[in-house]
Amino acid sequence: MSSNDEKIQVEGIIKEALPNATFKVEISLPSKTPEEAQKRVILAHISGKMRIYHIKILPGDRVKVELSPYDLTKGRITYRSK
């Protein structure tokens, strides 16, 4: 059914922290040329492992986000860069 091959992985910056471990993340969707890159703000929640290990995420952090190809407005934060 669902596999990692279908997920879109992008990097983004946390813009705002919302209740229930949800964040507004600014991402740029990949395109053929850098000039055409689309900047978007999406809603993303923390993945299960990050929640279990109490990884703290603050506004301004760089994160990796997984998006479903079916809904590009919601995502899951899978990694926080140092």
C-alpha positions as CSV (number, residue, x, y, z in Angstrom):
1,M,0.0,0.0,0.0
2,S,2.1,2.9,1.3
3,S,5.9,2.8,0.9
4,N,8.7,5.2,1.3
5,D,9.1,5.3,-2.5
6,E,5.9,7.3,-2.8
7,K,6.9,9.9,-0.2
8,I,8.3,13.3,-1.2
9,Q,11.2,14.4,1.0
10,V,12.0,18.1,1.2
11,E,13.9,20.4,3.6
12,G,12.2,23.3,5.3
13,I,12.5,25.9,8.1
14,I,10.1,26.0,11.1
15,K,8.2,29.3,11.1
16,E,5.8,28.8,13.9
17,A,5.0,26.3,16.7
18,L,1.3,25.4,17.1
19,P,-0.5,23.3,19.7
20,N,-0.3,19.5,19.7
21,A,3.2,19.2,18.3
22,T,2.1,20.8,15.0
23,F,4.3,23.3,13.2
24,K,4.1,25.7,10.2
25,V,7.1,24.9,8.0
26,E,8.3,26.9,5.0
27,I,9.4,24.5,2.2
28,S,10.5,24.9,-1.4
29,L,9.1,22.2,-3.6
30,P,11.7,20.7,-6.1
31,S,11.5,21.9,-9.7
32,K,13.6,21.7,-12.8
33,T,15.4,25.1,-12.2
34,P,16.1,26.9,-8.9
35,E,14.3,30.0,-10.2
36,E,11.0,28.0,-10.5
37,A,11.2,26.6,-7.0
38,Q,7.9,27.2,-5.2
39,K,8.0,28.4,-1.6
40,R,5.1,27.2,0.5
41,V,4.0,27.1,4.1
42,I,2.6,23.8,5.2
43,L,1.4,22.2,8.4
44,A,3.5,19.4,9.7
45,H,3.5,17.1,12.8
46,I,6.3,15.3,14.5
47,S,7.0,11.7,13.6
48,G,6.5,9.0,16.2
49,K,10.2,8.4,17.0
50,M,10.9,12.1,17.4
51,R,7.9,12.2,19.8
52,I,9.1,9.2,21.8
53,Y,12.7,10.5,22.2
54,H,11.4,14.1,23.1
55,I,13.3,15.8,20.2
56,K,12.7,19.6,20.8
57,I,11.9,21.7,17.7
58,L,12.0,25.5,17.8
59,P,11.2,28.2,15.3
60,G,14.2,28.7,12.9
61,D,15.3,25.0,13.0
62,R,16.0,23.3,9.7
63,V,14.0,20.0,9.3
64,K,13.3,17.3,6.8
65,V,9.7,16.8,6.0
66,E,7.9,13.9,4.3
67,L,5.0,14.8,2.0
68,S,2.4,12.6,0.5
69,P,2.0,13.0,-3.3
70,Y,-1.8,13.2,-2.7
71,D,-1.8,16.2,-0.3
72,L,1.1,18.6,-0.5
73,T,-0.3,20.8,2.3
74,K,0.4,18.5,5.2
75,G,3.6,16.7,6.2
76,R,5.5,14.7,8.8
77,I,8.8,16.0,10.3
78,T,11.3,13.2,10.3
79,Y,14.6,14.9,11.1
80,R,15.9,18.1,12.8
81,S,19.2,19.4,11.5
82,K,21.8,20.7,14.0
